[in-house]
Amino acid sequence: MKIYITALFALFIISTEAQEKLYEEQYRPQYHFSPATNWCNDPNGLVYVNGVYHLFYQHNPFGNVWGHMSWGHAVSSDLIHWQHLPLAIPEEDGVMIFSGTCIFDKNNTSRLGKNGKGPMIAIYTGNIENNQSQHLAYSNDNGLNWTKYARNPLLDINEKDFRDPKVFWHQPTNQWVMAVMLSAQHKMQLYHSKNLIHWDLLSEFDPAGDTSSVWECPDLFQVPVEGSATKKKWVLTMSMAPYMQYFVGEFDGKNFKNENPATTIYRPDYGADYYAAISYNQLPATVSPVMIGWINNWDYANDIPTTPWKSAMSLPRTISIKKVDDEWILVQKPVKQTAQLRMPGMDKQNITVTDKTPLNIKSTQFEMLVSFTPNANGNSGVRLATGGGNYAEIGYDGLNKKMYLDRSKCANQNFNKKFEASSFYETKLSPVNNTIKLHIFFDNSIIEVFGNDGEAVMTAQIFPDKSDNGIELFSNGGETIFDKINIWQMKSAWK
Ligand code: FRU
């Protein structure tokens, strides 16, 4: 498949040598996606077409801070190795290209296809001063060249905050559905269409859960229920800076009904740096949904100390749900393809730790699986990026039954006061058979932690010194038995 992608987009691949140089910067993640140069934020238009995963993203082609928003573009055959393509949809005539969606209009419902083939369609928010409206662009060459629809906007209701359309095909009612935010009102609207051009209002989802900041980037998709071969539920995800939340329930082609307790806030990620995540459109029916989120935080996004690029995407995550204590909980796992980057590291069993035990390995680019019987009266877990008194701590608080991520002892925090202030994140997590499992990915400046097989997830950036490359186990207030430790050094997906 890689050969197919290479052939399809051969002319546009930047030379391996040039790319390798760009990917040598100290904090550059090696197995997460990041743009070759310049700023990126939200993933946009995730779609799978003819064996190719497309990743579009909010991009400033001219600089390393937010601005001139346009859609960058990359493709992959496995969601791990990406090839950069030319800018897909540029800012033009004072209209910035904000977040949105992509679909393959296979049956040419839009009539914008060519030679009997359907087009790829992008529906995004056109942002001008004091107005946001929904626009369309189409491509008849696998997403390389895009034409803006002559009669844009498709949908304009004279709103200043009306953005981030997500469009999908709803088979049972035979229609396209668009989820879009009335951001300042904390409302999601659903529209429907037969041809992707004319849109009519279907329903509204009223303010619920977290309304502490404007609602952005909705996604509504069906998710398999763990342990059942056939059962599915609908999940609604959305972002309200700096966090995300989700609801679980049913969608009948008109209304979405939340079935989780209305006042409880559920987050796909309880860390500092996971935002604007959306799922892939049009994956094969046998494949579970896959989501990708932006690894950054609007409180300090423009200031992170990386150059000549800014911001990365999360590992693609496979999504399912399960019921725990009468609540629907999102379950997330890194896609299986991630394991192809594993190299030998370390396997250990039954290590009893009081205070701390450094492991005999140095790495800032690894995957780690650790399971332990938590210390009931204190905190235990893993420290990474250790060196000279610095470290990031990923732990379990046995007394309060919480998983946490603490980056307060990491180096290089003073580039932004808000970054420095937001250093500790926690969420509830119960041991299973008296055991806590942490699945940790560390990629130079990115930490992603999946607790208990993906029931609770946390993502955070850190900016360690070069010598902060140790890993240790720790246990405070008593001993902890770590029954299994696996570490894999990870190959670069960019070299
Ligand atoms: C979310 C967001 C979207 C908007 C885009 C602009 O991070 O604010 O609502 O479309 O970023 O870059």
Boltz pocket constraint, residues with backbone or C-beta under 6 A from the ligand:
constraints:
  - pocket:
      binder: B
      contacts: [[A, 41], [A, 42], [A, 58], [A, 69], [A, 97], [A, 98], [A, 99], [A, 125], [A, 163], [A, 164], [A, 215], [A, 216], [A, 217], [A, 275], [A, 276]]
      max_distance: 6.0
